[in-house]
Amino acid sequence: MEATINKIGRRKTAVARVYLKPGTGKITVNGKDYKEYFTTATMQYVVRQSLETVGAGEQYDVTANLDGGGVKGQAEALRMGIARALCEANTENRPALKAKGLLTRDNRMVERKKPGQPGARKKFQFSKR
C-alpha cells in the first residue's frame, strides 16, 4: 500500500472522513492529536479499537476530519472509518473487524419531534375540564 486510503464513517449525525497512510501510528483529528480532541480515556480507546483489533497500531498514520454530532458519535464514526480503511488496506483484516462488529453501521438516530407536542413521544398534560 503506497497511496492514501480515503473512507467515510458515520454514527448518529456525526461524519468522519478518514485518510489512512503508512506511518508511525499518529492519529490526527481536525488538525489536533486525538488525545487532545478526545480527552476521556474511554473515547481514546474507542478511536484506537479498530487499529488494535488487527494489531496495526504502529503501522499507519490516520488523519480525520470530523463533523456533526457529539463526542461519542464522532468517536464511533471515526472508529468505523478506520475499520473500513483497514479492510481496504489489507483484506485479511476484514474477518477480525467484522467479528467485533466494527464494520456495521449503527443506524440508531434520534426520533424527530412531532408538531403539537413537546418532544418525540412526550405529550402535553391532558386536561378533561
C-alpha positions as CSV (number, residue, x, y, z in Angstrom):
1,M,0.0,0.0,0.0
2,E,1.6,3.3,-1.1
3,A,-1.3,5.7,-1.6
4,T,-3.6,7.2,0.9
5,I,-6.8,5.4,1.5
6,N,-9.9,7.6,2.0
7,K,-13.0,6.2,3.7
8,I,-16.1,7.6,5.5
9,G,-17.6,6.5,8.8
10,R,-20.9,7.6,10.2
11,R,-22.8,7.4,13.6
12,K,-25.9,9.4,14.6
13,T,-25.3,12.7,12.9
14,A,-21.5,12.6,13.0
15,V,-19.5,12.1,9.9
16,A,-15.8,11.1,9.9
17,R,-13.7,11.4,6.7
18,V,-10.7,9.2,7.3
19,Y,-7.3,9.2,5.5
20,L,-5.1,6.2,6.2
21,K,-1.4,6.1,5.0
22,P,1.6,4.1,6.1
23,G,3.4,5.7,9.0
24,T,4.2,5.5,12.7
25,G,0.8,5.3,14.4
26,K,0.0,9.0,14.6
27,I,-3.7,9.9,14.8
28,T,-4.7,13.5,13.9
29,V,-8.3,14.7,14.3
30,N,-9.3,18.1,12.9
31,G,-5.7,19.2,13.0
32,K,-5.1,18.2,16.6
33,D,-3.7,15.0,18.2
34,Y,-6.6,12.6,19.0
35,K,-5.7,12.6,22.8
36,E,-6.2,16.4,22.8
37,Y,-9.5,16.2,20.8
38,F,-11.0,13.2,22.8
39,T,-10.0,14.0,26.4
40,T,-11.5,10.9,28.1
41,A,-9.8,7.5,28.1
42,T,-12.9,5.8,27.0
43,M,-13.2,7.8,23.8
44,Q,-9.5,7.4,23.1
45,Y,-9.9,3.6,23.4
46,V,-12.9,3.7,21.0
47,V,-10.8,5.6,18.5
48,R,-7.9,3.1,18.7
49,Q,-10.1,0.0,18.8
50,S,-10.1,-0.8,15.1
51,L,-6.3,-0.5,14.9
52,E,-5.7,-2.6,18.0
53,T,-8.1,-5.3,16.8
54,V,-5.9,-6.1,13.8
55,G,-2.6,-5.2,15.6
56,A,-1.8,-2.3,13.2
57,G,-1.4,0.4,15.9
58,E,2.1,1.5,14.8
59,Q,1.8,0.8,11.0
60,Y,-0.5,3.6,9.8
61,D,-1.0,7.3,10.2
62,V,-4.6,8.3,10.5
63,T,-5.8,11.8,9.6
64,A,-9.5,12.5,10.1
65,N,-12.0,15.4,9.6
66,L,-14.9,15.1,11.9
67,D,-18.2,17.0,11.5
68,G,-21.6,17.0,13.3
69,G,-22.8,15.1,16.3
70,G,-21.4,14.9,19.8
71,V,-18.2,13.5,21.2
72,K,-19.4,9.9,21.4
73,G,-20.9,9.9,17.9
74,Q,-17.8,11.4,16.4
75,A,-15.5,8.8,18.2
76,E,-17.7,5.9,16.9
77,A,-17.8,7.4,13.4
78,L,-14.0,7.6,13.4
79,R,-13.7,4.0,14.6
80,M,-15.9,2.9,11.7
81,G,-14.0,4.9,9.2
82,I,-10.7,3.5,10.3
83,A,-12.1,-0.1,10.2
84,R,-13.3,0.4,6.6
85,A,-9.9,1.9,5.6
86,L,-8.0,-1.1,7.2
87,C,-10.2,-3.5,5.2
88,E,-9.2,-1.8,2.0
89,A,-5.5,-1.7,3.1
90,N,-5.5,-5.5,3.7
91,T,-8.4,-7.8,3.0
92,E,-7.2,-10.2,5.7
93,N,-8.2,-7.6,8.4
94,R,-11.9,-8.0,7.5
95,P,-12.9,-11.1,9.5
96,A,-11.4,-9.8,12.8
97,L,-13.1,-6.4,12.4
98,K,-16.4,-7.9,11.3
99,A,-16.4,-10.3,14.3
100,K,-16.1,-7.3,16.7
101,G,-18.9,-5.5,14.8
102,L,-16.7,-2.6,13.8
103,L,-17.9,-2.6,10.2
104,T,-21.6,-2.5,10.9
105,R,-23.2,0.9,10.7
106,D,-25.1,1.7,13.9
107,N,-28.2,3.3,12.3
108,R,-29.9,4.4,15.6
109,M,-30.9,8.0,15.3
110,V,-32.8,10.5,17.5
111,E,-36.5,10.3,16.7
112,R,-37.9,13.6,15.4
113,K,-40.1,15.9,17.4
114,K,-43.7,15.9,16.3
115,P,-45.9,19.0,16.0
116,G,-48.3,19.8,18.8
117,Q,-46.3,18.0,21.5
118,P,-43.1,18.9,23.5
119,G,-40.9,16.1,22.3
120,A,-40.8,13.0,20.1
121,R,-43.1,10.9,22.4
122,K,-43.9,13.2,25.3
123,K,-47.4,14.8,25.3
124,F,-48.6,18.0,27.0
125,Q,-50.7,17.3,30.1
126,F,-54.2,16.3,29.2
127,S,-57.0,18.3,30.9
128,K,-60.5,17.0,30.7
129,R,-62.0,20.3,32.0
